[in-house]
Amino acid sequence: MKNIINSLIFTSMFVFMANPSYADELVMKSKISHFTGYETNPNNLVDLGYQGYFKPQGIPSASLFIHQVNTGKITAKKLVQIGIDNGRLSEDKINDDNYINSVANYLRFVNKIN
């Protein structure tokens, strides 16, 4: 097992030394985005907003959340952008119409049941 780990480390070092631009690209990507690699699904994104996880970004919870959905202050696109800013979504989700439509549909559903 120790030999396997050592060989993996050696191979990784060799790849980065052989191609320094790849290592630079990885460093640059890590500085640009703090995306965790796990994307929150549309329903969970709305639920997180409703539950108050985005209060620091100006999104209220519970009945005020529903009120701001009704008045248009909280939109699907706004929630997606907050998800990106919080590292819960990759940056390409802001242009993903299917994802944004799913968020919008779930916002309507949550609005109906409350």
TIVO-2410 file (N, C-alpha, C; in nm, 3 decimals):
# residues 114
REC num residu      c1      c2      c3 atome chaine
REC   1      M   0.083  -0.119   0.000     N      A
REC   1      M   0.000   0.000   0.000    CA      A
REC   1      M   0.087   0.126   0.000     C      A
REC   2      K   0.192   0.123   0.078     N      A
REC   2      K   0.281   0.238   0.085    CA      A
REC   2      K   0.347   0.262  -0.051     C      A
REC   3      N   0.381   0.155  -0.120     N      A
REC   3      N   0.442   0.169  -0.253    CA      A
REC   3      N   0.344   0.232  -0.353     C      A
REC   4      I   0.218   0.195  -0.342     N      A
REC   4      I   0.117   0.252  -0.432    CA      A
REC   4      I   0.105   0.401  -0.409     C      A
REC   5      I   0.099   0.441  -0.284     N      A
REC   5      I   0.086   0.583  -0.251    CA      A
REC   5      I   0.209   0.659  -0.299     C      A
REC   6      N   0.326   0.604  -0.275     N      A
REC   6      N   0.449   0.670  -0.320    CA      A
REC   6      N   0.452   0.683  -0.472     C      A
REC   7      S   0.409   0.579  -0.542     N      A
REC   7      S   0.412   0.587  -0.688    CA      A
REC   7      S   0.309   0.689  -0.739     C      A
REC   8      L   0.194   0.701  -0.672     N      A
REC   8      L   0.096   0.802  -0.712    CA      A
REC   8      L   0.150   0.943  -0.690     C      A
REC   9      I   0.215   0.962  -0.580     N      A
REC   9      I   0.274   1.093  -0.552    CA      A
REC   9      I   0.381   1.125  -0.655     C      A
REC  10      F   0.466   1.030  -0.683     N      A
REC  10      F   0.573   1.050  -0.781    CA      A
REC  10      F   0.514   1.081  -0.918     C      A
REC  11      T   0.412   1.006  -0.958     N      A
REC  11      T   0.350   1.027  -1.088    CA      A
REC  11      T   0.287   1.166  -1.096     C      A
REC  12      S   0.220   1.207  -0.991     N      A
REC  12      S   0.158   1.340  -0.988    CA      A
REC  12      S   0.263   1.449  -1.000     C      A
REC  13      M   0.371   1.433  -0.928     N      A
REC  13      M   0.479   1.532  -0.935    CA      A
REC  13      M   0.537   1.537  -1.076     C      A
REC  14      F   0.553   1.422  -1.138     N      A
REC  14      F   0.608   1.415  -1.272    CA      A
REC  14      F   0.517   1.486  -1.372     C      A
REC  15      V   0.387   1.465  -1.360     N      A
REC  15      V   0.292   1.528  -1.451    CA      A
REC  15      V   0.299   1.679  -1.438     C      A
REC  16      F   0.303   1.730  -1.316     N      A
REC  16      F   0.309   1.874  -1.296    CA      A
REC  16      F   0.442   1.933  -1.340     C      A
REC  17      M   0.549   1.860  -1.319     N      A
REC  17      M   0.680   1.909  -1.361    CA      A
REC  17      M   0.692   1.906  -1.513     C      A
REC  18      A   0.633   1.805  -1.576     N      A
REC  18      A   0.641   1.793  -1.721    CA      A
REC  18      A   0.552   1.895  -1.791     C      A
REC  19      N   0.449   1.939  -1.725     N      A
REC  19      N   0.355   2.033  -1.785    CA      A
REC  19      N   0.320   2.142  -1.685     C      A
REC  20      P   0.408   2.239  -1.663     N      A
REC  20      P   0.383   2.342  -1.562    CA      A
REC  20      P   0.261   2.429  -1.594     C      A
REC  21      S   0.226   2.442  -1.721     N      A
REC  21      S   0.109   2.524  -1.755    CA      A
REC  21      S  -0.018   2.461  -1.699     C      A
REC  22      Y  -0.023   2.328  -1.692     N      A
REC  22      Y  -0.138   2.259  -1.635    CA      A
REC  22      Y  -0.151   2.293  -1.486     C      A
REC  23      A  -0.038   2.292  -1.417     N      A
REC  23      A  -0.040   2.327  -1.275    CA      A
REC  23      A  -0.084   2.472  -1.256     C      A
REC  24      D  -0.035   2.562  -1.343     N      A
REC  24      D  -0.075   2.703  -1.335    CA      A
REC  24      D  -0.225   2.719  -1.360     C      A
REC  25      E  -0.277   2.641  -1.455     N      A
REC  25      E  -0.419   2.647  -1.485    CA      A
REC  25      E  -0.502   2.603  -1.365     C      A
REC  26      L  -0.459   2.497  -1.296     N      A
REC  26      L  -0.531   2.451  -1.178    CA      A
REC  26      L  -0.530   2.556  -1.068     C      A
REC  27      V  -0.416   2.619  -1.048     N      A
REC  27      V  -0.406   2.723  -0.945    CA      A
REC  27      V  -0.497   2.839  -0.981     C      A
REC  28      M  -0.498   2.880  -1.108     N      A
REC  28      M  -0.581   2.991  -1.150    CA      A
REC  28      M  -0.729   2.958  -1.131     C      A
REC  29      K  -0.770   2.838  -1.167     N      A
REC  29      K  -0.910   2.801  -1.150    CA      A
REC  29      K  -0.950   2.802  -1.003     C      A
REC  30      S  -0.859   2.758  -0.915     N      A
REC  30      S  -0.893   2.754  -0.773    CA      A
REC  30      S  -0.905   2.895  -0.715     C      A
REC  31      K  -0.836   2.991  -0.775     N      A
REC  31      K  -0.846   3.129  -0.728    CA      A
REC  31      K  -0.973   3.197  -0.778     C      A
REC  32      I  -1.020   3.157  -0.896     N      A
REC  32      I  -1.135   3.222  -0.956    CA      A
REC  32      I  -1.265   3.179  -0.890     C      A
REC  33      S  -1.281   3.052  -0.866     N      A
REC  33      S  -1.407   3.000  -0.817    CA      A
REC  33      S  -1.386   2.915  -0.693     C      A
REC  34      H  -1.479   2.921  -0.602     N      A
REC  34      H  -1.470   2.836  -0.485    CA      A
REC  34      H  -1.575   2.726  -0.491     C      A
REC  35      F  -1.609   2.686  -0.613     N      A
REC  35      F  -1.705   2.579  -0.635    CA      A
REC  35      F  -1.652   2.449  -0.576     C      A
REC  36      T  -1.737   2.381  -0.501     N      A
REC  36      T  -1.695   2.262  -0.427    CA      A
REC  36      T  -1.693   2.134  -0.509     C      A
REC  37      G  -1.756   2.136  -0.626     N      A
REC  37      G  -1.762   2.015  -0.707    CA      A
REC  37      G  -1.894   1.941  -0.691     C      A
REC  38      Y  -1.969   1.971  -0.588     N      A
REC  38      Y  -2.101   1.912  -0.567    CA      A
REC  38      Y  -2.204   2.019  -0.594     C      A
REC  39      E  -2.291   1.996  -0.691     N      A
REC  39      E  -2.391   2.097  -0.725    CA      A
REC  39      E  -2.523   2.070  -0.653     C      A
REC  40      T  -2.575   2.175  -0.596     N      A
REC  40      T  -2.704   2.169  -0.530    CA      A
REC  40      T  -2.813   2.158  -0.636     C      A
REC  41      N  -2.907   2.068  -0.617     N      A
REC  41      N  -3.015   2.057  -0.716    CA      A
REC  41      N  -3.112   2.174  -0.700     C      A
REC  42      P  -3.193   2.202  -0.803     N      A
REC  42      P  -3.281   2.321  -0.799    CA      A
REC  42      P  -3.373   2.328  -0.678     C      A
REC  43      N  -3.433   2.215  -0.641     N      A
REC  43      N  -3.523   2.216  -0.526    CA      A
REC  43      N  -3.449   2.249  -0.398     C      A
REC  44      N  -3.332   2.191  -0.379     N      A
REC  44      N  -3.254   2.220  -0.258    CA      A
REC  44      N  -3.209   2.365  -0.253     C      A
REC  45      L  -3.178   2.422  -0.369     N      A
REC  45      L  -3.138   2.563  -0.373    CA      A
REC  45      L  -3.251   2.651  -0.321     C      A
REC  46      V  -3.372   2.625  -0.367     N      A
REC  46      V  -3.488   2.701  -0.319    CA      A
REC  46      V  -3.510   2.675  -0.169     C      A
REC  47      D  -3.502   2.550  -0.129     N      A
REC  47      D  -3.521   2.516   0.013    CA      A
REC  47      D  -3.417   2.586   0.101     C      A
REC  48      L  -3.294   2.592   0.055     N      A
REC  48      L  -3.190   2.661   0.132    CA      A
REC  48      L  -3.224   2.809   0.148     C      A
REC  49      G  -3.274   2.869   0.041     N      A
REC  49      G  -3.316   3.009   0.049    CA      A
REC  49      G  -3.430   3.026   0.148     C      A
REC  50      Y  -3.530   2.942   0.137     N      A
REC  50      Y  -3.646   2.949   0.226    CA      A
REC  50      Y  -3.606   2.930   0.371     C      A
REC  51      Q  -3.510   2.843   0.396     N      A
REC  51      Q  -3.466   2.813   0.533    CA      A
REC  51      Q  -3.371   2.917   0.590     C      A
REC  52      G  -3.330   3.015   0.510     N      A
REC  52      G  -3.249   3.124   0.563    CA      A
REC  52      G  -3.099   3.111   0.543     C      A
REC  53      Y  -3.054   3.014   0.466     N      A
REC  53      Y  -2.911   2.996   0.445    CA      A
REC  53      Y  -2.847   3.111   0.367     C      A
REC  54      F  -2.929   3.188   0.296     N      A
REC  54      F  -2.875   3.298   0.216    CA      A
REC  54      F  -2.905   3.435   0.276     C      A
REC  55      K  -2.933   3.439   0.405     N      A
REC  55      K  -2.958   3.567   0.472    CA      A
REC  55      K  -2.841   3.664   0.457     C      A
REC  56      P  -2.715   3.617   0.468     N      A
REC  56      P  -2.604   3.712   0.450    CA      A
REC  56      P  -2.602   3.778   0.312     C      A
REC  57      Q  -2.668   3.715   0.215     N      A
REC  57      Q  -2.674   3.772   0.080    CA      A
REC  57      Q  -2.803   3.852   0.057     C      A
REC  58      G  -2.879   3.874   0.164     N      A
REC  58      G  -3.000   3.955   0.155    CA      A
REC  58      G  -3.127   3.879   0.121     C      A
REC  59      I  -3.123   3.747   0.130     N      A
REC  59      I  -3.242   3.666   0.103    CA      A
REC  59      I  -3.307   3.629   0.236     C      A
REC  60      P  -3.428   3.681   0.263     N      A
REC  60      P  -3.493   3.649   0.391    CA      A
REC  60      P  -3.546   3.506   0.390     C      A
REC  61      S  -3.589   3.461   0.505     N      A
REC  61      S  -3.641   3.324   0.516    CA      A
REC  61      S  -3.792   3.324   0.534     C      A
REC  62      A  -3.849   3.206   0.523     N      A
REC  62      A  -3.989   3.176   0.552    CA      A
REC  62      A  -4.087   3.269   0.481     C      A
REC  63      S  -4.178   3.332   0.556     N      A
REC  63      S  -4.285   3.410   0.492    CA      A
REC  63      S  -4.230   3.531   0.416     C      A
REC  64      L  -4.121   3.591   0.464     N      A
REC  64      L  -4.062   3.703   0.389    CA      A
REC  64      L  -4.000   3.654   0.259     C      A
REC  65      F  -3.947   3.533   0.259     N      A
REC  65      F  -3.896   3.473   0.136    CA      A
REC  65      F  -4.010   3.462   0.034     C      A
REC  66      I  -4.123   3.406   0.076     N      A
REC  66      I  -4.239   3.390  -0.011    CA      A
REC  66      I  -4.288   3.526  -0.060     C      A
REC  67      H  -4.293   3.623   0.030     N      A
REC  67      H  -4.338   3.757  -0.009    CA      A
REC  67      H  -4.247   3.815  -0.118     C      A
REC  68      Q  -4.116   3.799  -0.101     N      A
REC  68      Q  -4.024   3.855  -0.201    CA      A
REC  68      Q  -4.027   3.777  -0.332     C      A
REC  69      V  -4.063   3.649  -0.327     N      A
REC  69      V  -4.085   3.574  -0.451    CA      A
REC  69      V  -4.206   3.634  -0.523     C      A
REC  70      N  -4.313   3.661  -0.448     N      A
REC  70      N  -4.436   3.719  -0.506    CA      A
REC  70      N  -4.414   3.857  -0.565     C      A
REC  71      T  -4.328   3.936  -0.504     N      A
REC  71      T  -4.305   4.072  -0.553    CA      A
REC  71      T  -4.193   4.079  -0.657     C      A
REC  72      G  -4.131   3.967  -0.686     N      A
REC  72      G  -4.027   3.964  -0.788    CA      A
REC  72      G  -3.888   4.002  -0.740     C      A
REC  73      K  -3.873   4.024  -0.610     N      A
REC  73      K  -3.740   4.057  -0.557    CA      A
REC  73      K  -3.649   3.935  -0.553     C      A
REC  74      I  -3.708   3.819  -0.536     N      A
REC  74      I  -3.633   3.693  -0.543    CA      A
REC  74      I  -3.677   3.622  -0.670     C      A
REC  75      T  -3.581   3.600  -0.758     N      A
REC  75      T  -3.607   3.530  -0.884    CA      A
REC  75      T  -3.520   3.406  -0.891     C      A
REC  76      A  -3.553   3.320  -0.985     N      A
REC  76      A  -3.473   3.199  -1.005    CA      A
REC  76      A  -3.329   3.236  -1.039     C      A
REC  77      K  -3.312   3.333  -1.127     N      A
REC  77      K  -3.177   3.373  -1.169    CA      A
REC  77      K  -3.098   3.429  -1.051     C      A
REC  78      K  -3.165   3.505  -0.965     N      A
REC  78      K  -3.098   3.561  -0.848    CA      A
REC  78      K  -3.053   3.450  -0.753     C      A
REC  79      L  -3.138   3.351  -0.731     N      A
REC  79      L  -3.099   3.239  -0.645    CA      A
REC  79      L  -2.984   3.160  -0.705     C      A
REC  80      V  -2.987   3.142  -0.836     N      A
REC  80      V  -2.877   3.069  -0.902    CA      A
REC  80      V  -2.746   3.147  -0.885     C      A
REC  81      Q  -2.751   3.278  -0.902     N      A
REC  81      Q  -2.629   3.358  -0.885    CA      A
REC  81      Q  -2.577   3.348  -0.742     C      A
REC  82      I  -2.665   3.349  -0.645     N      A
REC  82      I  -2.624   3.334  -0.506    CA      A
REC  82      I  -2.563   3.196  -0.484     C      A
REC  83      G  -2.623   3.094  -0.546     N      A
REC  83      G  -2.566   2.959  -0.537    CA      A
REC  83      G  -2.426   2.952  -0.594     C      A
REC  84      I  -2.403   3.023  -0.703     N      A
REC  84      I  -2.269   3.029  -0.763    CA      A
REC  84      I  -2.174   3.102  -0.669     C      A
REC  85      D  -2.218   3.216  -0.618     N      A
REC  85      D  -2.134   3.296  -0.529    CA      A
REC  85      D  -2.096   3.221  -0.402     C      A
REC  86      N  -2.183   3.130  -0.358     N      A
REC  86      N  -2.156   3.052  -0.237    CA      A
REC  86      N  -2.084   2.920  -0.265     C      A
REC  87      G  -2.048   2.895  -0.390     N      A
REC  87      G  -1.977   2.773  -0.423    CA      A
REC  87      G  -2.064   2.649  -0.429     C      A
REC  88      R  -2.194   2.668  -0.434     N      A
REC  88      R  -2.286   2.553  -0.441    CA      A
REC  88      R  -2.315   2.512  -0.584     C      A
REC  89      L  -2.286   2.603  -0.680     N      A
REC  89      L  -2.310   2.576  -0.821    CA      A
REC  89      L  -2.191   2.621  -0.904     C      A
REC  90      S  -2.171   2.554  -1.016     N      A
REC  90      S  -2.067   2.598  -1.109    CA      A
REC  90      S  -2.117   2.722  -1.182     C      A
REC  91      E  -2.023   2.800  -1.232     N      A
REC  91      E  -2.058   2.928  -1.295    CA      A
REC  91      E  -2.143   2.912  -1.420     C      A
REC  92      D  -2.136   2.798  -1.486     N      A
REC  92      D  -2.214   2.780  -1.608    CA      A
REC  92      D  -2.364   2.765  -1.583     C      A
REC  93      K  -2.403   2.745  -1.458     N      A
REC  93      K  -2.546   2.731  -1.427    CA      A
REC  93      K  -2.624   2.860  -1.454     C      A
REC  94      I  -2.558   2.974  -1.452     N      A
REC  94      I  -2.627   3.100  -1.477    CA      A
REC  94      I  -2.680   3.106  -1.620     C      A
REC  95      N  -2.625   3.025  -1.709     N      A
REC  95      N  -2.670   3.021  -1.849    CA      A
REC  95      N  -2.744   2.892  -1.882     C      A
REC  96      D  -2.771   2.811  -1.781     N      A
REC  96      D  -2.839   2.682  -1.801    CA      A
REC  96      D  -2.990   2.703  -1.785     C      A
REC  97      D  -3.059   2.720  -1.898     N      A
REC  97      D  -3.203   2.748  -1.894    CA      A
REC  97      D  -3.282   2.638  -1.826     C      A
REC  98      N  -3.242   2.512  -1.845     N      A
REC  98      N  -3.314   2.402  -1.779    CA      A
REC  98      N  -3.304   2.413  -1.628     C      A
REC  99      Y  -3.185   2.443  -1.578     N      A
REC  99      Y  -3.166   2.456  -1.433    CA      A
REC  99      Y  -3.246   2.575  -1.380     C      A
REC 100      I  -3.236   2.688  -1.448     N      A
REC 100      I  -3.307   2.808  -1.403    CA      A
REC 100      I  -3.459   2.786  -1.407     C      A
REC 101      N  -3.508   2.720  -1.512     N      A
REC 101      N  -3.652   2.690  -1.519    CA      A
REC 101      N  -3.695   2.596  -1.407     C      A
REC 102      S  -3.609   2.501  -1.371     N      A
REC 102      S  -3.642   2.411  -1.260    CA      A
REC 102      S  -3.650   2.487  -1.129     C      A
REC 103      V  -3.558   2.581  -1.108     N      A
REC 103      V  -3.562   2.666  -0.988    CA      A
REC 103      V  -3.691   2.748  -0.989     C      A
REC 104      A  -3.725   2.807  -1.103     N      A
REC 104      A  -3.846   2.889  -1.113    CA      A
REC 104      A  -3.972   2.805  -1.086     C      A
REC 105      N  -3.976   2.685  -1.139     N      A
REC 105      N  -4.092   2.598  -1.116    CA      A
REC 105      N  -4.106   2.563  -0.969     C      A
REC 106      Y  -3.994   2.535  -0.903     N      A
REC 106      Y  -4.002   2.501  -0.762    CA      A
REC 106      Y  -4.037   2.623  -0.677     C      A
REC 107      L  -3.991   2.740  -0.719     N      A
REC 107      L  -4.032   2.864  -0.648    CA      A
REC 107      L  -4.184   2.879  -0.656     C      A
REC 108      R  -4.242   2.853  -0.773     N      A
REC 108      R  -4.388   2.861  -0.786    CA      A
REC 108      R  -4.457   2.759  -0.698     C      A
REC 109      F  -4.403   2.638  -0.693     N      A
REC 109      F  -4.460   2.532  -0.610    CA      A
REC 109      F  -4.456   2.570  -0.462     C      A
REC 110      V  -4.342   2.616  -0.415     N      A
REC 110      V  -4.328   2.657  -0.274    CA      A
REC 110      V  -4.423   2.772  -0.243     C      A
REC 111      N  -4.439   2.862  -0.338     N      A
REC 111      N  -4.530   2.974  -0.320    CA      A
REC 111      N  -4.674   2.926  -0.305     C      A
REC 112      K  -4.714   2.826  -0.383     N      A
REC 112      K  -4.851   2.773  -0.376    CA      A
REC 112      K  -4.882   2.705  -0.244     C      A
REC 113      I  -4.784   2.633  -0.190     N      A
REC 113      I  -4.812   2.556  -0.068    CA      A
REC 113      I  -4.799   2.638   0.060     C      A
REC 114      N  -4.753   2.760   0.047     N      A
REC 114      N  -4.737   2.846   0.167    CA      A
REC 114      N  -4.837   2.955   0.171     C      A
***
